[in-house]
Amino acid sequence: MDIIFTASPLKAFSGSLFLIGFCLVLGVGNLLLNYLPKRKRREGFFKRRSPGCIAVLLLMIGGVTAVVTFNAYQYGDKTVRVQALEKTERVVKCNETYCTEYAVETTDGEKYYVFGLSKNTWDKIESGTCYRFTYYPLKPLLAEYLQEENQAQSLYETTGYITLIERAGC
């Protein structure tokens, strides 16, 4: 088995953990600044309350992101043996500039999986070759309650944080 990519769970979730920390620190800091003593000056209602509302919004975003990330981690990782069908390179607009996204469409014969990869990892993947992907699936929070019982499983599965990619026999 030839290992193409490996990452610890901490490295795989590092982007989400950074976002959670950033939102929580900014939200708490904004709340503290909102309640510090100010000069006695007449301010409008919106000017007085907007920093507090922004702080609450940031704390809510951080909290929801934390719950979703913990849910993905708690659900556990999954390993699938798939065959790479197609490598795609897309240029998308990211705010003011353009970014390139690299993805590999794969299948295990029953479902299709699309994995978003970095440029270096994407260059090592070959179409038509079989690989073993270990990843944390993205599981919606209310999926168990909102999904109908007799609904057929979809042909695509959402993939999340990748921890291991290795070449495997078909």
NORFENBEL-V658700 format. One record per pair of residues at least 24 apart in sequence whose ideal C-beta (glycine too) atoms are under 10 Angstrom apart, sorted by sequence separation. I is the first residue (numbers start at 1). J is the second residue. D is the distance in Angstrom with one decimal. If there is no record, write none. Layout:
i->I j->J d->D
i->I j->J d->D
//
This chain:
i->30 j->54 d->5.9
i->31 j->55 d->4.2
i->82 j->106 d->3.8
i->83 j->107 d->6.1
i->106 j->130 d->9.0
i->113 j->137 d->9.7
i->135 j->159 d->5.2
i->136 j->160 d->4.7
i->137 j->161 d->9.1
i->30 j->55 d->3.7
i->31 j->56 d->7.8
i->81 j->106 d->9.6
i->82 j->107 d->6.0
i->83 j->108 d->7.6
i->106 j->131 d->7.2
i->108 j->133 d->9.7
i->135 j->160 d->5.8
i->136 j->161 d->4.4
i->29 j->55 d->8.0
i->30 j->56 d->9.0
i->80 j->106 d->8.1
i->82 j->108 d->4.9
i->83 j->109 d->8.2
i->88 j->114 d->8.5
i->133 j->159 d->7.6
i->135 j->161 d->6.2
i->136 j->162 d->8.2
i->27 j->54 d->8.1
i->28 j->55 d->7.5
i->30 j->57 d->9.5
i->31 j->58 d->9.0
i->80 j->107 d->9.7
i->81 j->108 d->6.4
i->82 j->109 d->8.7
i->85 j->112 d->8.0
i->104 j->131 d->8.5
i->106 j->133 d->7.4
i->134 j->161 d->10.0
i->135 j->162 d->4.6
i->136 j->163 d->7.2
i->26 j->54 d->8.8
i->27 j->55 d->4.8
i->30 j->58 d->6.6
i->31 j->59 d->7.7
i->80 j->108 d->5.5
i->81 j->109 d->9.6
i->85 j->113 d->9.8
i->86 j->114 d->9.5
i->134 j->162 d->7.3
i->135 j->163 d->6.5
i->26 j->55 d->8.0
i->27 j->56 d->7.3
i->29 j->58 d->9.2
i->30 j->59 d->8.9
i->82 j->111 d->8.9
i->84 j->113 d->10.0
i->85 j->114 d->9.9
i->104 j->133 d->9.1
i->133 j->162 d->6.5
i->134 j->163 d->5.1
i->135 j->164 d->8.1
i->27 j->57 d->7.8
i->28 j->58 d->8.7
i->82 j->112 d->8.9
i->87 j->117 d->9.0
i->89 j->119 d->9.0
i->133 j->163 d->9.0
i->134 j->164 d->3.9
i->135 j->165 d->8.9
i->27 j->58 d->3.5
i->28 j->59 d->7.3
i->80 j->111 d->8.3
i->82 j->113 d->5.9
i->84 j->115 d->9.2
i->133 j->164 d->7.3
i->134 j->165 d->7.7
i->26 j->58 d->5.2
i->27 j->59 d->3.8
i->132 j->164 d->7.5
i->133 j->165 d->5.6
i->134 j->166 d->8.4
i->25 j->58 d->9.1
i->26 j->59 d->9.0
i->27 j->60 d->8.3
i->80 j->113 d->6.6
i->82 j->115 d->8.8
i->89 j->122 d->7.6
i->131 j->164 d->9.9
i->132 j->165 d->7.4
i->133 j->166 d->8.5
i->23 j->57 d->9.2
i->24 j->58 d->7.7
i->27 j->61 d->8.1
i->28 j->62 d->9.3
i->88 j->122 d->9.3
i->131 j->165 d->5.9
i->132 j->166 d->5.1
i->23 j->58 d->4.9
i->24 j->59 d->6.6
i->26 j->61 d->9.7
i->27 j->62 d->6.2
i->87 j->122 d->6.5
i->131 j->166 d->6.7
i->132 j->167 d->7.8
i->133 j->168 d->9.4
i->22 j->58 d->8.8
i->23 j->59 d->7.1
i->26 j->62 d->8.4
i->27 j->63 d->9.2
i->87 j->123 d->9.2
i->131 j->167 d->5.9
i->132 j->168 d->4.3
i->23 j->60 d->8.7
i->24 j->61 d->9.3
i->25 j->62 d->8.7
i->130 j->167 d->7.3
i->131 j->168 d->5.9
i->132 j->169 d->9.6
i->23 j->61 d->5.0
i->24 j->62 d->4.3
i->87 j->125 d->6.2
i->129 j->167 d->6.6
i->130 j->168 d->5.0
i->22 j->61 d->9.7
i->23 j->62 d->3.3
i->24 j->63 d->8.1
i->87 j->126 d->8.4
i->129 j->168 d->8.8
i->130 j->169 d->6.3
i->131 j->170 d->9.8
i->22 j->62 d->7.8
i->23 j->63 d->8.3
i->87 j->127 d->5.9
i->125 j->165 d->7.9
i->129 j->169 d->9.9
i->130 j->170 d->4.1
i->20 j->61 d->9.0
i->21 j->62 d->7.9
i->23 j->64 d->9.4
i->24 j->65 d->9.4
i->84 j->125 d->5.6
i->86 j->127 d->6.3
i->121 j->162 d->8.5
i->124 j->165 d->8.4
i->126 j->167 d->8.8
i->129 j->170 d->8.1
i->19 j->61 d->8.3
i->20 j->62 d->5.2
i->23 j->65 d->6.8
i->24 j->66 d->8.2
i->84 j->126 d->6.6
i->85 j->127 d->6.7
i->86 j->128 d->9.8
i->111 j->153 d->7.7
i->112 j->154 d->9.2
i->114 j->156 d->7.1
i->125 j->167 d->9.3
i->128 j->170 d->9.1
i->19 j->62 d->7.6
i->20 j->63 d->8.4
i->22 j->65 d->9.8
i->23 j->66 d->8.9
i->84 j->127 d->5.3
i->85 j->128 d->7.9
i->110 j->153 d->8.8
i->111 j->154 d->7.8
i->112 j->155 d->5.7
i->113 j->156 d->7.4
i->114 j->157 d->9.0
i->116 j->159 d->7.7
i->124 j->167 d->9.1
i->20 j->64 d->9.6
i->83 j->127 d->9.0
i->84 j->128 d->6.7
i->111 j->155 d->6.0
i->112 j->156 d->5.0
i->113 j->157 d->5.7
i->114 j->158 d->8.7
i->115 j->159 d->5.3
i->116 j->160 d->9.6
i->118 j->162 d->9.7
i->121 j->165 d->6.7
i->20 j->65 d->5.2
i->21 j->66 d->9.6
i->83 j->128 d->7.0
i->84 j->129 d->5.7
i->110 j->155 d->8.3
i->111 j->156 d->6.7
i->112 j->157 d->7.6
i->113 j->158 d->8.8
i->114 j->159 d->6.7
i->115 j->160 d->9.7
i->117 j->162 d->7.5
i->19 j->65 d->5.7
i->20 j->66 d->4.9
i->83 j->129 d->7.2
i->84 j->130 d->7.7
i->111 j->157 d->5.2
i->113 j->159 d->5.5
i->116 j->162 d->8.3
i->19 j->66 d->9.3
i->20 j->67 d->9.8
i->83 j->130 d->5.0
i->84 j->131 d->6.2
i->110 j->157 d->9.7
i->115 j->162 d->6.3
i->17 j->65 d->9.3
i->20 j->68 d->9.7
i->82 j->130 d->6.9
i->83 j->131 d->7.7
i->107 j->155 d->9.1
i->117 j->165 d->8.1
i->16 j->65 d->6.3
i->17 j->66 d->8.9
i->20 j->69 d->6.8
i->81 j->130 d->6.4
i->82 j->131 d->6.1
i->84 j->133 d->9.9
i->107 j->156 d->9.9
i->108 j->157 d->9.4
i->16 j->66 d->8.4
i->19 j->69 d->8.7
i->20 j->70 d->9.6
i->81 j->131 d->7.5
i->82 j->132 d->7.8
i->115 j->165 d->8.0
i->80 j->131 d->9.0
i->81 j->132 d->5.1
i->82 j->133 d->6.2
i->105 j->156 d->9.5
i->16 j->68 d->7.9
i->17 j->69 d->7.2
i->80 j->132 d->7.3
i->81 j->133 d->8.2
i->16 j->69 d->4.3
i->79 j->132 d->6.1
i->80 j->133 d->5.6
i->106 j->159 d->9.3
i->15 j->69 d->9.5
i->16 j->70 d->9.6
i->79 j->133 d->7.0
i->80 j->134 d->8.2
i->78 j->133 d->8.6
i->79 j->134 d->4.6
i->80 j->135 d->8.0
i->13 j->69 d->6.1
i->16 j->72 d->8.3
i->77 j->133 d->10.0
i->78 j->134 d->7.2
i->79 j->135 d->8.1
i->103 j->159 d->9.9
i->13 j->70 d->9.5
i->16 j->73 d->9.3
i->77 j->134 d->5.5
i->78 j->135 d->6.3
i->80 j->137 d->9.8
i->77 j->135 d->6.4
i->78 j->136 d->7.4
i->13 j->72 d->7.9
i->77 j->136 d->5.2
i->78 j->137 d->5.5
i->12 j->72 d->9.7
i->13 j->73 d->6.6
i->76 j->136 d->7.4
i->77 j->137 d->8.3
i->12 j->73 d->9.2
i->75 j->136 d->7.0
i->76 j->137 d->8.7
i->104 j->165 d->9.3
i->74 j->136 d->9.6
i->75 j->137 d->6.4
i->72 j->135 d->9.8
i->73 j->136 d->6.5
i->75 j->138 d->9.1
i->76 j->139 d->10.0
i->9 j->73 d->6.9
i->72 j->136 d->4.9
i->75 j->139 d->5.0
i->12 j->77 d->9.0
i->71 j->136 d->9.9
i->72 j->137 d->7.1
i->74 j->139 d->9.2
i->72 j->138 d->6.0
i->69 j->136 d->9.4
i->71 j->138 d->9.1
i->72 j->139 d->6.3
i->9 j->77 d->7.8
i->71 j->139 d->6.1
i->71 j->140 d->8.6
i->68 j->138 d->8.2
i->71 j->141 d->6.1
i->68 j->139 d->8.8
i->68 j->140 d->8.5
i->71 j->143 d->9.9
i->68 j->141 d->6.5
i->67 j->141 d->6.9
i->64 j->141 d->8.8
i->80 j->157 d->8.4
i->78 j->157 d->8.8
i->80 j->159 d->9.0
i->78 j->159 d->8.9
i->78 j->160 d->9.4
i->77 j->160 d->9.3
i->77 j->161 d->8.5
i->79 j->163 d->9.5
i->75 j->160 d->9.3
i->77 j->162 d->9.5
i->79 j->164 d->7.8
i->81 j->166 d->9.9
i->83 j->168 d->9.5
i->77 j->163 d->6.2
i->82 j->168 d->8.7
i->73 j->160 d->9.7
i->77 j->164 d->8.5
i->79 j->166 d->9.8
i->81 j->168 d->5.4
i->83 j->170 d->6.2
i->72 j->160 d->5.6
i->73 j->161 d->8.4
i->81 j->169 d->8.7
i->82 j->170 d->9.7
i->72 j->161 d->6.8
i->79 j->168 d->10.0
i->81 j->170 d->8.3
i->69 j->160 d->9.6
i->69 j->161 d->8.9
i->5 j->117 d->7.6
i->4 j->117 d->9.4
i->5 j->118 d->8.1
i->5 j->120 d->8.4
i->4 j->120 d->9.6
i->5 j->121 d->4.7
i->4 j->121 d->6.3
i->5 j->122 d->9.9
i->4 j->123 d->10.0
i->5 j->124 d->7.8
i->4 j->124 d->4.9
i->5 j->125 d->9.4
i->4 j->125 d->7.1
i->2 j->124 d->9.1
i->12 j->134 d->9.8
i->12 j->135 d->8.2
i->13 j->136 d->7.9
i->12 j->136 d->6.8
i->5 j->131 d->9.8
i->4 j->131 d->7.3
i->7 j->134 d->9.7
i->9 j->136 d->7.6
i->4 j->132 d->9.8
i->5 j->133 d->9.2
i->6 j->134 d->9.0
i->2 j->131 d->9.5
i->3 j->132 d->9.7
i->4 j->133 d->9.8
i->5 j->134 d->9.8
i->1 j->131 d->9.9
i->1 j->132 d->7.5
i->16 j->160 d->9.6
i->16 j->161 d->7.9
i->15 j->161 d->8.6
i->13 j->160 d->9.2
i->14 j->161 d->9.3
i->12 j->160 d->8.3
i->13 j->161 d->5.7
i->12 j->161 d->3.8
i->11 j->161 d->9.0
i->12 j->162 d->6.6
i->13 j->163 d->9.6
i->12 j->163 d->5.1
i->9 j->161 d->7.6
i->11 j->163 d->8.2
i->12 j->164 d->9.6
i->7 j->161 d->8.2
i->9 j->163 d->6.3
i->7 j->162 d->7.0
i->8 j->163 d->7.2
i->6 j->162 d->9.5
i->7 j->163 d->5.2
i->5 j->162 d->6.8
i->6 j->163 d->7.1
i->7 j->164 d->7.5
i->5 j->163 d->8.6
i->6 j->164 d->5.3
i->7 j->165 d->9.4
i->5 j->164 d->6.9
i->6 j->165 d->7.7
i->4 j->164 d->8.8
i->5 j->165 d->4.2
i->6 j->166 d->8.2
i->3 j->164 d->7.3
i->4 j->165 d->4.5
i->5 j->166 d->8.3
i->3 j->165 d->7.5
i->4 j->166 d->6.2
i->2 j->165 d->9.7
i->3 j->166 d->4.8
i->4 j->167 d->6.5
i->2 j->166 d->6.3
i->3 j->167 d->8.0
i->1 j->166 d->4.8
i->2 j->167 d->4.1
i->1 j->167 d->6.4
i->2 j->168 d->8.9
i->1 j->168 d->6.4
i->1 j->169 d->8.8
//
